[in-house]
Amino acid sequence: MKLHPTQILIAPVVSEKSYHMINERKYCFRIHPDAHKTQVRQAVEAQFEVEVESVNIVAMPSKPKRRGVSRGRRPGWKKAIVKLREGHSIEIFQGAKV
């Protein structure tokens, strides 16, 4: 499937673990379900003007949820962990304390 670089990266993942990974030059993004490593690398390099060292992709499983007697499942999604080369960084959150 042909995706435009702006369609591949959906949003940065905001969690305590992802904040700690910034110290290791690793950034987490929620990505399109059909995207692969090469597309993620090209999208990050095009949008943030940095050099990518490696990309890891994790398929996050769906989770069961319940509200009263009604049951359901939250949908699964894909996460990309992008490691940048030495000397490069992404300012996702301006003024964030890391």
Secondary structure, 3 states (H helix, E strand, C coil): CCCCHHHHEEEECCCHHHHHHHHHCEEEEEECCCCCHHHHHHHHHHHHCCCEEEEEEEEECCEEEEECCEEEEECCEEEEEEEECCCCCCCCCCCCCC
